């Protein structure tokens, strides 16, 4: 069954899902952040079928998240490396990991992230880029932006909030 495309939906979350919303995709990206670059390594770590992995890698290359670089000619073999667009997914992965650490890891986090500068285990905190205050949903309001000229992304009750 083919999933619905969000390609024409003027919503940044829908556009993210168009590129990275398939459930294997973020695990491939996660492993790329962990230094995995080769097809066979992705396949063995994830336990994903070869045809699904091929589709996911092709999709990520097509959308500029990964770059494919030949490392062997005969037979052809490739490394898959994160691009700047792919590296920009770090905050998304971090949010997903931290949510999982709190809500789905009863024995504790499977991965500990350490800040290289101070050497301490750390969690990421979203802050306002203007005042530095920590952000959560209760401190935010939303309104239509320039990418939504028809005002269709937000529910009508939120327009002008």
Wavefront OBJ file of the C-alpha trace (Angstrom):
o trace
v 0.000 0.000 0.000
v 1.475 3.349 -1.046
v 1.319 6.098 1.535
v -0.099 9.526 0.852
v 2.357 12.081 -0.474
v 2.695 15.366 1.402
v 4.619 16.973 -1.470
v 1.960 19.628 -2.162
v 1.106 20.382 1.473
v 2.462 23.806 2.594
v 3.597 22.610 6.013
v 7.215 22.219 7.119
v 6.393 19.131 9.183
v 4.659 17.528 6.183
v 7.689 18.347 4.022
v 9.999 16.769 6.599
v 7.813 13.648 6.587
v 7.964 13.551 2.783
v 11.746 13.152 3.040
v 12.259 11.354 6.352
v 8.877 10.029 7.498
v 9.282 6.397 6.505
v 10.143 4.423 9.634
v 13.528 3.045 8.493
v 14.769 6.428 7.289
v 15.677 7.986 10.625
v 17.395 4.771 11.732
v 19.570 4.927 8.596
v 20.322 8.588 9.377
v 21.035 7.697 13.029
v 23.559 5.074 11.954
v 25.140 7.553 9.530
v 25.654 9.883 12.525
v 27.253 6.945 14.350
v 29.759 6.628 11.482
v 28.179 3.854 9.401
v 28.782 4.509 5.696
v 28.616 1.170 3.874
v 25.547 -0.660 2.606
v 26.427 -3.982 4.223
v 27.069 -2.309 7.578
v 23.699 -0.506 7.498
v 22.024 -3.764 6.507
v 23.606 -5.900 9.220
v 23.153 -3.304 12.004
v 19.508 -2.606 11.183
v 18.397 -6.064 10.057
v 16.592 -4.346 7.181
v 15.972 -6.159 3.904
v 18.384 -5.280 1.116
v 15.646 -4.009 -1.204
v 14.146 -1.713 1.451
v 17.602 -0.404 2.383
v 18.358 0.246 -1.287
v 15.121 2.250 -1.581
v 15.833 4.229 1.617
v 19.410 5.061 0.589
v 18.324 6.083 -2.927
v 15.578 8.279 -1.446
v 17.992 9.960 0.974
v 20.522 10.562 -1.819
v 17.781 11.907 -4.114
v 16.710 14.370 -1.413
v 20.270 15.461 -0.624
v 20.409 14.005 2.899
v 23.169 11.543 1.998
v 25.851 11.725 -0.691
v 26.928 8.543 -2.441
v 30.707 8.260 -2.966
v 32.358 5.388 -4.835
v 35.110 3.596 -2.931
v 35.484 0.574 -5.240
v 34.990 0.147 -9.003
v 34.770 -3.588 -9.615
v 32.224 -4.451 -8.360
v 30.915 -0.924 -7.723
v 30.668 -0.122 -4.009
v 29.702 3.126 -2.320
v 29.954 4.985 0.950
v 26.902 6.964 2.035
v 27.842 10.121 3.915
v 25.715 12.783 5.546
v 25.506 16.077 3.672
v 24.966 19.403 5.422
v 21.226 18.811 4.892
v 21.620 15.422 6.581
v 23.695 16.812 9.458
v 20.911 19.360 10.025
v 18.767 16.406 11.184
v 20.833 16.140 14.402
v 18.305 18.147 16.487
v 15.463 15.970 15.165
v 17.286 12.761 16.109
v 18.207 14.260 19.467
v 14.582 15.126 20.236
v 13.475 11.628 19.215
v 16.227 9.991 21.292
v 15.533 12.106 24.372
v 11.798 11.386 24.130
v 12.581 7.671 23.886
v 14.976 7.902 26.843
v 12.184 9.295 29.034
v 9.150 7.412 27.761
v 10.423 4.138 26.277
v 13.684 3.154 28.014
v 12.765 1.621 31.389
v 16.343 0.469 32.025
v 17.815 3.876 31.192
v 19.089 5.534 28.032
v 20.764 3.119 25.593
v 23.125 5.912 24.492
v 24.730 8.654 26.589
v 25.767 11.835 24.810
v 28.810 13.601 26.248
v 29.696 17.223 25.543
v 33.260 17.150 24.217
v 34.122 20.591 25.625
v 33.284 19.923 29.282
v 33.247 16.112 29.304
v 29.819 15.885 30.950
v 26.835 13.775 29.917
v 24.280 16.152 28.490
v 20.807 16.556 27.071
v 19.829 19.153 24.512
v 17.480 21.934 25.580
v 15.604 24.123 23.123
v 16.058 27.832 23.852
v 14.780 31.038 22.307
v 17.405 32.333 19.881
v 16.679 35.918 21.028
v 16.574 35.788 24.832
v 18.016 32.341 25.639
v 14.997 31.245 27.721
v 14.204 27.517 27.627
v 11.240 26.725 25.380
v 8.301 24.417 25.857
v 4.946 24.380 24.125
v 3.202 26.391 26.832
v 5.470 29.407 26.223
v 4.808 29.591 22.469
v 2.187 30.974 20.128
v 1.859 30.228 16.426
v 0.632 32.330 13.522
v 0.642 31.943 9.733
v 4.019 32.603 8.142
v 5.056 33.781 4.681
v 5.083 30.192 3.384
v 1.330 29.876 4.032
v -0.182 32.688 1.933
v -3.639 31.060 1.947
v -3.677 30.514 5.699
v -4.430 26.796 5.351
v -1.770 25.251 7.603
v -3.117 26.379 10.974
v -6.604 25.538 12.213
v -8.914 28.580 11.828
v -9.094 29.198 15.614
v -5.328 29.866 15.674
v -5.290 32.561 12.984
v -4.304 35.844 14.522
v -3.491 34.201 17.883
l 1 2 3 4 5 6 7 8 9 10 11 12 13 14 15 16 17 18 19 20 21 22 23 24 25 26 27 28 29 30 31 32 33 34 35 36 37 38 39 40 41 42 43 44 45 46 47 48 49 50 51 52 53 54 55 56 57 58 59 60 61 62 63 64 65 66 67 68 69 70 71 72 73 74 75 76 77 78 79 80 81 82 83 84 85 86 87 88 89 90 91 92 93 94 95 96 97 98 99 100 101 102 103 104 105 106 107 108 109 110 111 112 113 114 115 116 117 118 119 120 121 122 123 124 125 126 127 128 129 130 131 132 133 134 135 136 137 138 139 140 141 142 143 144 145 146 147 148 149 150 151 152 153 154 155 156 157 158 159 160 161
